[in-house]
Amino acid sequence: MSAIEIRDVTKQFDKVVAVNHLTLSVPTGSIYGFIGPNGSGKTTTIRMIMNILVPDSGQIQVLERSSASQVRDHVGYLPEERGLYKRMTVRQVLRYYGQLKGRSLAQLDPMIKSWLERLQLSDWADKRVQTLSKGMSQKVQFISTIVSEPKLLILDEPFSGLDPVNADALRDAVLGLRREGVTVVFSTHDMAAAEKLCDRIFMIFKGNKVLDGSLDEIQSRYGQDTVRVRTGTGAAALAGMAEVDSYIDIGNFQDVKLKGDAQAFLRALSQKTPVFHFELKKPSLHDIFVRIARPTAEDMKPPPGAVQ
Amino acid sequence: MSRILVVATTEFLTLVKTKAFIIGILMLPLMLGLSFGFQIFAARHADVEDHGFAVIDQTGVLYPTIVQAAEEHNRKSGAGKERTGPYFVPSEVELNGREVADVKADLSSRVRKKDLFAFVEIPAKVLDVSGTTADQIDYYTETPSYDSLPDWLNQVLQKEITGRRFAAASVDRSLVTQLTRPARVTTLGLVERKADGSVTEAKRTNPIATFALPFGMMYLLFIALMSSAPQLLTAVIEEKMSRISEVLISSITPTQLLLGKLLGVAAVAALLALIYLGGGVYALMQAGQYELVQPALLGWFVVYLLCAVLMFGSVFIAIGAACSDLKDSQTMLQPFMMLMLLPMFASVIVLRQPNSMVSVLASLFPTGSPFLMLIRLAMSPPPPMWQVALSVVLTLSTTALFIWAAARIFRIGLLMQGKPPNLPELLKWIRA
């Protein structure tokens, strides 16, 4: 069952196509990471899911309804550029946002207390928002998103600007919510966070979907052409080999990007020099991200077999 | 509806808890009180100087009268700490064969040196029965704006001079006074025939009821409106700039948000009006002006206040949503500020001729109606009921139209950044 179904959605601003014929399905109960460089269409996609922007064409279903507006009370949304009422206290803000989601104060107050304790903000409950640090404000904003107990949580860059301790606290909170059955969609530039948290990853680049799948699926798609080797003659053995596209010398080891099959390369290499270590290497999400987003004509092309 | 009330309650509490609101509430009565207090203080204490003045009395008989009148005036002004007015201190100047021009030059020098405040030249001809209006008394001073001394002199000398002219012409002054007593025109209300056939006495018109009450009601409505509705503009721009709007409209519809904000600010205006009206009613009761406390008029005040706040409030919200900063909003606001101020200018005509064609049309024009029809309702005779009903219908319809258009602009403008839209773009948003 899908928490979000996006079918062939396109959105254009003037002559710029922000999202181009996007199709995506977010399974219920999963953590789905939206990645992509700045201006690639992540926020536009999220805003269309939230029905803040209307698609030019295509359909979006949220929690099995034709629009997020019909299920507003069950969707928590943390926008990328966020703000809070500076003159209100933390408790007032959280109550206000919760009440707008149709929750009563009797329902909200225990939730607010519990989340403030969990994110170590209890002492700040009755302080004005303007007295909080940036990290604290961000945690308050996060609580405001989840205090109404949503079924679907959409977080646009939730970890940006957070120190490692607070980022970990928020990651734990997200994982906890997933365990409770909440579907989480979040966009991020933090590839490490995406690798750790996400069940599935979607990457958008220049409005087009270039990746969609589990981390394993994506890595195996991109990981066939890189090996780590250790040979008797070091990097010198790689010079002039027809199978080698490029390599990075990291001392005792060399990371080699191949033009063709890894086994053929192993055979050719072992004929030239003794091979002490040969490892098929999975690229990190960071590597894949950089490879796709790097502004060269070759690398902008999705690999064969990537989801179109 | 409950979400609208949540927004309204939060808006209301946010606005009334600000220092600006509390200062705003205190400001009007404080300013009025200070203004009255200062005037009373100034009247009592500002002018407690001794004003010495020289008199060139060419009649030779009027100076003693001036001295006597000055003593009487100074006695009434009190002494020491109880003194509440100036002392006039005359001194007679004898010509002793000198030219009048030379004497006047000397006296002018003394005035410049502050040895004297002024001097007066009374020509001999002023007592002639056959004289002309050219025979005037000249008052010379360096401070022509100070009129207490010349006014007092005028009063003292006119009485004495005319008395002497009557005597010279052998006319009985008391008879002249009796015959020339004024027969003034007094403005009264109408008489009524009672059930027993008798006719009631007409009442004298009350100057407070005639002008002060209608103008005061309109002014109060204007103050309540201006103290509340413009805050919507800054609130919406702040929410837009800090991206709070995006969170809000992911929870409720833009129309719910707009209506909540309008209701919240209408409640603020109502609270302000309640405080001021309550104070006003209390003051009138204390002053014994019971007939000025009209419950129906207070009811109309509330109706028109709510219409005005909702109508202009929706404009402020729409402009706030369309603009990205306060500077841009000021330019867009100017035509609407004129619409709000026009009734203040038109009120002069309506107060003078409440039932003229111009007044009727102005009080039916929707953006002016809350102010001008309220003036007419506070005046006597009140406008025909059909005109009041028509004004309410027109105002409510315009209010609904403004709210509808504002909601359309709000919905689109709230997420727009950068350059504000021009008029054709705004119209496109409304039609979208």
Boltz contact constraints between the chains, C-beta under 6 A:
constraints:
  - contact:
      token1: [A, 50]
      token2: [B, 250]
      max_distance: 6.0
  - contact:
      token1: [A, 72]
      token2: [B, 251]
      max_distance: 6.0
  - contact:
      token1: [A, 77]
      token2: [B, 250]
      max_distance: 6.0
  - contact:
      token1: [A, 79]
      token2: [B, 243]
      max_distance: 6.0
  - contact:
      token1: [A, 79]
      token2: [B, 246]
      max_distance: 6.0
  - contact:
      token1: [A, 81]
      token2: [B, 243]
      max_distance: 6.0
  - contact:
      token1: [A, 82]
      token2: [B, 243]
      max_distance: 6.0
  - contact:
      token1: [A, 83]
      token2: [B, 242]
      max_distance: 6.0
  - contact:
      token1: [A, 83]
      token2: [B, 243]
      max_distance: 6.0
  - contact:
      token1: [A, 83]
      token2: [B, 244]
      max_distance: 6.0
  - contact:
      token1: [A, 96]
      token2: [B, 10]
      max_distance: 6.0
  - contact:
      token1: [A, 99]
      token2: [B, 6]
      max_distance: 6.0
  - contact:
      token1: [A, 100]
      token2: [B, 3]
      max_distance: 6.0
  - contact:
      token1: [A, 100]
      token2: [B, 6]
      max_distance: 6.0
  - contact:
      token1: [A, 100]
      token2: [B, 251]
      max_distance: 6.0
  - contact:
      token1: [A, 100]
      token2: [B, 252]
      max_distance: 6.0
  - contact:
      token1: [A, 101]
      token2: [B, 251]
      max_distance: 6.0
